[in-house]
Amino acid sequence: MARKKLLAGNWKMHKTRAEASEFFQSFTKLVGNMADVTRSVDVAFGVPATLFDVSLKNAGSGVKILAQNVHFEKQGAFTGELSTVMLQDAALQGSIIGHSERRQYYGETDQAVGKKWNALSLAGLLPVVCVGETRTEREAGQTNAVVKKQFELALAEVSADAKSKDFVIAYEPVWAIGTGLTATPEQAEEVHLMIRSLLASHFGAARAETLRILYGGSMNSANCQDLLKKPNIDGGLIGGASLKPEDFSKMVLTAKG
Ligand code: PGA
């Protein structure tokens, strides 16, 4: 089964509402017939909460808007957090979870990532689960072990019901994020293939073929074509290059083919 590619922008802590409107105005113009494009490639943006409504209104037909984090409880005394109920209420389609910046700066653990995955899936929202090794781990030959551990510790928190729902894995080598250093298509494909077999061992080979694995880490309009050509790279999670309408529209059109 051919997997529909997914290009997801990760805006991190960028853009005011005015800047977001301006971005979407240019982006939609550059992409052209958005409804036609999103029929063959999924397009999403992970945006700050202040941009949920302006993004939903302006991103164009079929474009999905995601949060960049979510709490696993439905409500409660968790100052500064948003729940899946709130994301649903805001009409979002899912959330990025376990991004390396959240793991690094906010102490997010694999267990917490798993609980968020579970909560999103049960709420009918799409989890985009990030995994990836640091430079030191890669140099020590631990890439596969690190990614496997992150995935399996998170998965241990996901209920059988939640496991039956769609999810996306984003492989993001930490050393490639925001550094301009991209994994080569071969380096990325090698890890994606390992993740695919990991998925097969937990979900069965047939289901594993339907699940999408994105690459993230300095993906841009110049290198995306070669990365997206690899059989197990089903799209990208794109930071820096998703902030510029010229770059991101090119990438979307490349993915469309
Ligand atoms: P980058 O970020 O494309 O700027 O490297 C990717 C990410 O952090 O998701």
Boltz pocket constraint, residues with backbone or C-beta under 6 A from the ligand:
constraints:
  - pocket:
      binder: B
      contacts: [[A, 10], [A, 172], [A, 176], [A, 177], [A, 178], [A, 179], [A, 180], [A, 216], [A, 217], [A, 218], [A, 219], [A, 237], [A, 238], [A, 239], [A, 240], [A, 241]]
      max_distance: 6.0
